Amino acid sequence: MGRLASKSPCAGILPVEVEGCRLVEMHPEAIVSVAPYRGQEDAVSRALDREIGVPFPAPNRFVQKRTVRAVWAGPSLAMVIGARVEPANAAVTDQTDAWSIMQLDGPLAVDVLARLVPVDLRLSRFQCGEVVQTLLHKVNCGIARVHEATFEIMAFRSMSNTAVGDLAVAMKCVAARTRMPTRQPLASAP
């Protein structure tokens, strides 16, 4: 009988690098969903803060300390990335093998995402530390702005190939657009 070998969600398809952008796979130690029981949000937030140094995140935000991040994933739901946690008064599920996390970095990252995401991700509208649950073309995902020109995209593992393919095409299109010569104005007729 053959042996099973574990593979990361984006094995063999990442990294992708195109002028002005780089897409790489992130490999967190763990991804755990935490859903506080009704009325227990504050207690769970305090427990997370004691256990890993980050509280339960506010809506559309993430909180980070070193390599551990708590990311808002919906009403009364957060994903803890980078540590295994088990706070009391919450439904906790190990999600490590269910998700892929990709990091898109570079000065053209916003332009790449603008081709695929129906949300304004310019820095003036989407600050560092913010998270949005949205679509990446046809893929449900969460997008977090971790630095001025760096985004983390979290998608279901089963949609990794689609997400990477869409991002790679958008990266190539944006890079091609930046290489196009600027048009000279037409001379006015005599």
LOLUMPA-778879 format. One record per residue (C-alpha): residue number from 1; residue in one letter; chain; y, x, z. Coordinates in steps of 0.05 Angstrom, whole numbers. Last residue first. Layout:
# LOLUMPA-778879
+-----+--------+--------+--------+--------+--------+
| num | residu | chaine |      y |      x |      z |
+-----+--------+--------+--------+--------+--------+
| NUM |      a |      A |      Y |      X |      Z |
...
+-----+--------+--------+--------+--------+--------+
END
This chain:
# LOLUMPA-778879
+-----+--------+--------+--------+--------+--------+
| num | residu | chaine |      y |      x |      z |
+-----+--------+--------+--------+--------+--------+
| 190 |      p |      A |   1452 |    -87 |   -792 |
| 189 |      a |      A |   1390 |   -112 |   -754 |
| 188 |      s |      A |   1383 |    -89 |   -683 |
| 187 |      a |      A |   1335 |    -33 |   -671 |
| 186 |      l |      A |   1274 |    -56 |   -634 |
| 185 |      p |      A |   1270 |    -33 |   -562 |
| 184 |      q |      A |   1220 |     23 |   -550 |
| 183 |      r |      A |   1155 |      3 |   -518 |
| 182 |      t |      A |   1129 |     43 |   -459 |
| 181 |      p |      A |   1067 |     82 |   -474 |
| 180 |      m |      A |   1003 |     53 |   -445 |
| 179 |      r |      A |    970 |     97 |   -392 |
| 178 |      t |      A |    988 |     49 |   -335 |
| 177 |      r |      A |    955 |     -8 |   -372 |
| 176 |      a |      A |    891 |     32 |   -382 |
| 175 |      a |      A |    887 |     46 |   -307 |
| 174 |      v |      A |    897 |    -28 |   -292 |
| 173 |      c |      A |    842 |    -47 |   -341 |
| 172 |      k |      A |    793 |      6 |   -315 |
| 171 |      m |      A |    804 |    -15 |   -242 |
| 170 |      a |      A |    795 |    -89 |   -261 |
| 169 |      v |      A |    729 |    -73 |   -295 |
| 168 |      a |      A |    705 |    -33 |   -235 |
| 167 |      l |      A |    726 |    -89 |   -187 |
| 166 |      d |      A |    688 |   -142 |   -225 |
| 165 |      g |      A |    625 |    -98 |   -229 |
| 164 |      v |      A |    630 |    -80 |   -155 |
| 163 |      a |      A |    636 |   -153 |   -134 |
| 162 |      t |      A |    579 |   -175 |   -179 |
| 161 |      n |      A |    532 |   -120 |   -157 |
| 160 |      s |      A |    549 |   -132 |    -83 |
| 159 |      m |      A |    538 |   -208 |    -85 |
| 158 |      s |      A |    470 |   -208 |    -49 |
| 157 |      r |      A |    499 |   -164 |      5 |
| 156 |      f |      A |    551 |   -218 |     22 |
| 155 |      a |      A |    621 |   -190 |     15 |
| 154 |      m |      A |    669 |   -150 |     58 |
| 153 |      i |      A |    726 |   -116 |     23 |
| 152 |      e |      A |    765 |    -62 |     58 |
| 151 |      f |      A |    834 |    -46 |     31 |
| 150 |      t |      A |    873 |     19 |     29 |
| 149 |      a |      A |    943 |     30 |     -1 |
| 148 |      e |      A |    986 |     16 |     61 |
| 147 |      h |      A |    928 |     24 |    109 |
| 146 |      v |      A |    872 |    -20 |    135 |
| 145 |      r |      A |    888 |    -82 |     94 |
| 144 |      a |      A |    829 |   -128 |    106 |
| 143 |      i |      A |    795 |   -171 |     53 |
| 142 |      g |      A |    740 |   -221 |     69 |
| 141 |      c |      A |    696 |   -245 |     13 |
| 140 |      n |      A |    670 |   -303 |    -28 |
| 139 |      v |      A |    653 |   -277 |    -98 |
| 138 |      k |      A |    676 |   -311 |   -162 |
| 137 |      h |      A |    738 |   -269 |   -177 |
| 136 |      l |      A |    745 |   -238 |   -108 |
| 135 |      l |      A |    753 |   -303 |    -70 |
| 134 |      t |      A |    786 |   -311 |     -2 |
| 133 |      q |      A |    782 |   -299 |     73 |
| 132 |      v |      A |    844 |   -259 |     90 |
| 131 |      v |      A |    854 |   -203 |    140 |
| 130 |      e |      A |    917 |   -170 |    167 |
| 129 |      g |      A |    921 |   -103 |    204 |
| 128 |      c |      A |    967 |    -71 |    153 |
| 127 |      q |      A |   1013 |   -124 |    125 |
| 126 |      f |      A |   1001 |   -176 |     70 |
| 125 |      r |      A |   1065 |   -207 |     43 |
| 124 |      s |      A |   1113 |   -147 |     35 |
| 123 |      l |      A |   1053 |   -101 |     26 |
| 122 |      r |      A |   1031 |   -139 |    -36 |
| 121 |      l |      A |    966 |   -177 |    -25 |
| 120 |      d |      A |    989 |   -244 |    -55 |
| 119 |      v |      A |    926 |   -286 |    -55 |
| 118 |      p |      A |    886 |   -313 |   -115 |
| 117 |      v |      A |    845 |   -248 |   -118 |
| 116 |      l |      A |    817 |   -216 |   -181 |
| 115 |      r |      A |    873 |   -187 |   -223 |
| 114 |      a |      A |    918 |   -178 |   -163 |
| 113 |      l |      A |    862 |   -137 |   -131 |
| 112 |      v |      A |    870 |    -82 |   -183 |
| 111 |      d |      A |    946 |    -83 |   -177 |
| 110 |      v |      A |    942 |    -77 |   -101 |
| 109 |      a |      A |    894 |    -18 |   -108 |
| 108 |      l |      A |    939 |     19 |   -157 |
| 107 |      p |      A |    965 |     71 |   -106 |
| 106 |      g |      A |    895 |     86 |    -82 |
| 105 |      d |      A |    838 |     60 |    -40 |
| 104 |      l |      A |    786 |      5 |    -46 |
| 103 |      q |      A |    736 |      7 |     12 |
| 102 |      m |      A |    671 |    -31 |      6 |
| 101 |      i |      A |    632 |    -67 |     59 |
| 100 |      s |      A |    566 |   -100 |     41 |
|  99 |      w |      A |    537 |   -154 |     85 |
|  98 |      a |      A |    471 |   -184 |    106 |
|  97 |      d |      A |    435 |   -122 |    132 |
|  96 |      t |      A |    482 |   -111 |    191 |
|  95 |      q |      A |    490 |   -185 |    208 |
|  94 |      d |      A |    463 |   -182 |    280 |
|  93 |      t |      A |    479 |   -250 |    310 |
|  92 |      v |      A |    517 |   -268 |    373 |
|  91 |      a |      A |    531 |   -339 |    397 |
|  90 |      a |      A |    581 |   -330 |    453 |
|  89 |      n |      A |    587 |   -342 |    528 |
|  88 |      a |      A |    561 |   -273 |    547 |
|  87 |      p |      A |    582 |   -215 |    503 |
|  86 |      e |      A |    526 |   -180 |    465 |
|  85 |      v |      A |    554 |   -123 |    424 |
|  84 |      r |      A |    528 |    -73 |    374 |
|  83 |      a |      A |    582 |    -28 |    347 |
|  82 |      g |      A |    615 |     -8 |    281 |
|  81 |      i |      A |    639 |    -75 |    256 |
|  80 |      v |      A |    648 |   -135 |    302 |
|  79 |      m |      A |    654 |   -196 |    258 |
|  78 |      a |      A |    694 |   -253 |    288 |
|  77 |      l |      A |    687 |   -328 |    291 |
|  76 |      s |      A |    725 |   -381 |    329 |
|  75 |      p |      A |    759 |   -407 |    266 |
|  74 |      g |      A |    743 |   -358 |    210 |
|  73 |      a |      A |    723 |   -285 |    199 |
|  72 |      w |      A |    773 |   -248 |    244 |
|  71 |      v |      A |    754 |   -175 |    245 |
|  70 |      a |      A |    735 |   -135 |    308 |
|  69 |      r |      A |    735 |    -61 |    290 |
|  68 |      v |      A |    699 |     -1 |    320 |
|  67 |      t |      A |    708 |     68 |    290 |
|  66 |      r |      A |    768 |     90 |    333 |
|  65 |      k |      A |    796 |     26 |    364 |
|  64 |      q |      A |    810 |    -31 |    316 |
|  63 |      v |      A |    836 |   -102 |    319 |
|  62 |      f |      A |    834 |   -147 |    259 |
|  61 |      r |      A |    880 |   -204 |    239 |
|  60 |      n |      A |    878 |   -270 |    200 |
|  59 |      p |      A |    870 |   -311 |    264 |
|  58 |      a |      A |    876 |   -269 |    328 |
|  57 |      p |      A |    821 |   -218 |    341 |
|  56 |      f |      A |    772 |   -219 |    400 |
|  55 |      p |      A |    791 |   -159 |    442 |
|  54 |      v |      A |    777 |    -85 |    426 |
|  53 |      g |      A |    754 |    -31 |    474 |
|  52 |      i |      A |    680 |    -37 |    461 |
|  51 |      e |      A |    650 |    -69 |    524 |
|  50 |      r |      A |    712 |    -83 |    567 |
|  49 |      d |      A |    752 |   -110 |    508 |
|  48 |      l |      A |    693 |   -149 |    483 |
|  47 |      a |      A |    684 |   -182 |    551 |
|  46 |      r |      A |    758 |   -199 |    556 |
|  45 |      s |      A |    756 |   -232 |    487 |
|  44 |      v |      A |    692 |   -269 |    505 |
|  43 |      a |      A |    725 |   -297 |    568 |
|  42 |      d |      A |    788 |   -317 |    529 |
|  41 |      e |      A |    748 |   -352 |    474 |
|  40 |      q |      A |    702 |   -389 |    523 |
|  39 |      g |      A |    729 |   -460 |    513 |
|  38 |      r |      A |    676 |   -478 |    462 |
|  37 |      y |      A |    624 |   -423 |    457 |
|  36 |      p |      A |    650 |   -358 |    427 |
|  35 |      a |      A |    624 |   -340 |    358 |
|  34 |      v |      A |    610 |   -265 |    350 |
|  33 |      s |      A |    580 |   -239 |    286 |
|  32 |      v |      A |    552 |   -168 |    290 |
|  31 |      i |      A |    558 |   -113 |    238 |
|  30 |      a |      A |    526 |    -46 |    259 |
|  29 |      e |      A |    530 |     29 |    249 |
|  28 |      p |      A |    579 |     19 |    192 |
|  27 |      h |      A |    564 |     49 |    124 |
|  26 |      m |      A |    624 |     39 |     78 |
|  25 |      e |      A |    615 |     38 |      3 |
|  24 |      v |      A |    667 |     70 |    -41 |
|  23 |      l |      A |    719 |     46 |    -92 |
|  22 |      r |      A |    771 |     97 |   -114 |
|  21 |      c |      A |    836 |     81 |   -149 |
|  20 |      g |      A |    894 |    115 |   -186 |
|  19 |      e |      A |    854 |    138 |   -246 |
|  18 |      v |      A |    785 |    109 |   -240 |
|  17 |      e |      A |    732 |    126 |   -188 |
|  16 |      v |      A |    670 |     85 |   -174 |
|  15 |      p |      A |    626 |    104 |   -115 |
|  14 |      l |      A |    583 |     63 |   -118 |
|  13 |      i |      A |    530 |     30 |   -161 |
|  12 |      g |      A |    467 |     69 |   -141 |
|  11 |      a |      A |    463 |     42 |    -71 |
|  10 |      c |      A |    514 |    -13 |    -61 |
|   9 |      p |      A |    476 |    -56 |    -10 |
|   8 |      s |      A |    447 |      6 |     25 |
|   7 |      k |      A |    374 |     19 |     12 |
|   6 |      s |      A |    315 |     17 |     59 |
|   5 |      a |      A |    250 |     45 |     34 |
|   4 |      l |      A |    187 |      3 |     36 |
|   3 |      r |      A |    122 |     42 |     32 |
|   2 |      g |      A |     69 |     25 |    -18 |
|   1 |      m |      A |      0 |      0 |      0 |
+-----+--------+--------+--------+--------+--------+
END
